[in-house]
Amino acid sequence: MSAFLCGPEHIGALVDWYCHRPGSSHHVGDEEAAILLANANLDSVAYRYDDLETRDKVAAGFGGFEDATEYVAACVQASRFRGRAPFPPVGILYMLACFEYQSCETPEWYDTPIHKNPARVLFERIKGAAIRALDGYDGAPWEYRGQIPPPIPAIAREHAMYTEPHIVR
């Protein structure tokens, strides 16, 4: 698997959408959100390409920045830009998929409980907000109450409960 450094514009657009969408009730400020996401992406690429040794080398080699501090600062600055066209929720979800793919290389991304990984918490909040903003989401049924298959005859049910699973090798 390969990884790259998401551009500041990418991270800035995610942060701006989350923090400034209509009806937003976010729990983090622009700067903090941009710092969290930028650092998660830096850490992931540095972990994936451990021969680069440092986050500064990742920022220089993958983004053309002088160092990691300059990359993070560029992400913060991009998150403050309000002149971009609004992204539809599906666009945000696709951008999040890209960000996650580039930021999941460290063991902490999936192996640490989400509540102990602030970048992952923010990622999940942005994803949840984008899903809830999809057209038709509010009108969809909360629980499905449709048709179900007919009941299994008693003998088949008994057989299904006590049969060892068949593993195909």
N, C-alpha and C positions, 0 to 999 in steps of 0.2 A: 504494500500500500504506500502511496506517496502522499505527501502533505505540502501545502504551501501557505504562505502568509497572506491572509485576506487583506485586501487594500483598506486603507483608512476610510474610503468612501463607503465600502461595504458595511463595515462596523458602524460607521456614523449613520448610515441609513437605517440600520436595525434599531439603533438607540433612539434616533429621532422619531421613528414610527412608534415605538413603544412608549416613549415618554411624552409625546405630543399629539397622539391621535385623539379624536373627539371622544369625550367621556373617559379619558384615561384616569386611572387611579393607581399609578405605579408606586412602587415602594423604594425607588432608587433614583438618584439624580443623573443627569446626562453624563457628567464627568465620571462619576463612580461606575456607571454602567459601561462606558467606553473603556475605562481602565480594566475592569473585570474581563471583558470580552477580548481585548487586545492581549492581555497577559495570558489568558487561556490559550489563545492561538500561538503566541510566542513559545510558551512552554511545550506545547504539543509538537511543534516543528523542531524545537531544540531536542526534545526527547527522541523523536523519530530519526533525526540525523545527528546522533550523538557525536559524530566526528567533528561537528561544528563547534563543540565545546561550550559556547556561551550564547546567551540570548542576544548579545550585541552582534555576534557574527551572523546569527539568523536574520536579524533586522537588516544588516548590511547585505548579506548574500541573497536573501529572498525578496527584500523590499527596496533595496537601494538607499536605506537610511544610514546615517552615521552610526547610530546605536539604538538599543531597545528604547531608551528614553525618548528619542526623537520619534520613533514609530508610535509609541503610546500617545505622545503629545499630538501627533497628526490625527490619530483616531479620536481623541478628545475634541480637537478642533473641528473635525468632520461631523461630529455628533451635534455641533452647535449650528450647523448650516441649515437654514429653513427655506431655501429657495428651490429645493428639488421637488419634482412632481410627486404627488402622493403615490405610494405603492399599494396595489390591491393586496388583500390578505394572502392570496395564493402566491403572490410574488415574494412576500415576506417569508412564507413557509419554505419556498424554494431557496431563498437566501440563507435561511436557518439551516437547511439541509447541507448546503455548501459549508457553512461555518462549522457545523458539527463534524463533518467529515474531516475538516482541516484541524480540528481542535480536540479530537478524541484519542490521540496517540498516548497520552500519559495514563498510567494505571488509575490515577485519581478520577478520570472522567467518568468511567463506568463502575469502578470497584469501590469507590468511596460513597457512602450514603449521600444522596442528593443534598440533604439539608446541611451537610458539612462541606459542600463545594459551592461557594457563592456564585461562581460563574455558571455552574450548571443550574442553580436555582433561577438565576436571571434568564438563562436560555429557555428553561421550561415555562417561565412566566410569559416570555415573549411569544413562545409557541402557543400557549393556551389562549393568549389574547388574540392571536391571529386566527386561530380556529374559531373562536367565538365571534369573530368579525366576518366570517364567511357568509355570503348571501344565503339565506334560508336556514341558517343555524338556529335562530330563535324560534322558527316555526316548526322545526323537526320534532317528532315525538320523543319524549324523554325515555319512555320505556316501550319496547315492542310488545304488542298484544295481538299478534296475528295467528295464522293457522299453525298448528303443530302436526307432526306425523301421527298416524294412528298408533294406539298403544301396542307394545310388543306382546305377543301371546305369552302366557305364563311359562310355558316350557322353554321358549326361546330366551326369555328373560333369565330364567334360572341357569341356562347354559352359558349365557353371556357373563353372568356374575362369577362363575367358577372355572372358566376356561383360562388356562395360562396364555399369556400373550405370545403370539408367534413373531419371532424376530427373523427378518430376512437378512441374510449376510451376503 
